[in-house]
Amino acid sequence: MKAVVQRVVKASVSVNNEIISEIGRGICVLVGLSKDDTVTDVDYIVRKLINMRIFDGEDGKRWDLSVKDKKYEILCCSQFTLYAVLKGNKPDFHQSMSPDKSRELYQLFLEKLKKSYDPDLIKEGRFQTACHVNIVNDGPVTICLESPSSKKSEVTE
């Protein structure tokens, strides 16, 4: 499982030019599921997202507080293209989880995230829908996370 995390001042998701979800300060997370991901991968990414210290403390100490500490919002978007492999110049998505299986695991990811944090502060895009994601990156800070089992499977292939 992969997550591209961007610290944001604000972010939104639009479908057909209509904003369906938006947040203020917090993190925007693009979430990719590989064909081999399990609940263990979900648990790892959820734990990292909530506890990753990418915000400054009140005393000005850098990289001191998490999104949870600050009580900031999280906007999540499913992003199967994170597992693209270029075949020449064309992306191949054979490493991505199939849409039916990924819908179920992605929903589990959202449920676990909401149980681990304040559900009112978790927003989401629309699964398997062409969306426009608009972010104002703060820093800019972008962190790429990958669950340990995903790293192992890439090494063995």
KALIN-V943185 format. One record per backbone hydrogen bond with DSSP energy under -1.0 kcal/mol. CO is the residue of the C=O (numbers start at 1). NH is the residue of the N-H. If there is no record, write none. Layout:
CO,NH  CO,NH
This chain:
1,147  2,32  3,145  4,30  5,143  6,28  7,138  8,26  10,136  11,23  12,134  13,20  13,21  14,132  15,18  18,15  21,13  23,11  25,73  26,8  27,75  28,6  29,77  30,4  31,79  32,2  33,97  34,37  38,42  39,43  40,44  41,45  42,46  43,47  44,48  45,49  46,50  47,51  48,52  50,68  52,54  55,64  55,65  57,60  61,57  65,55  66,70  67,72  73,27  74,123  75,29  76,125  77,31  79,82  80,83  81,84  85,92  87,90  90,87  92,85  93,96  95,35  98,102  99,103  100,104  101,105  102,106  103,107  104,108  105,109  106,110  107,111  108,112  109,113  110,114  111,115  112,116  118,121  119,122  121,74  123,76  126,129  132,14  134,12  136,9  141,7  143,5  145,3  147,151  148,152  149,153  150,154  151,155  152,156
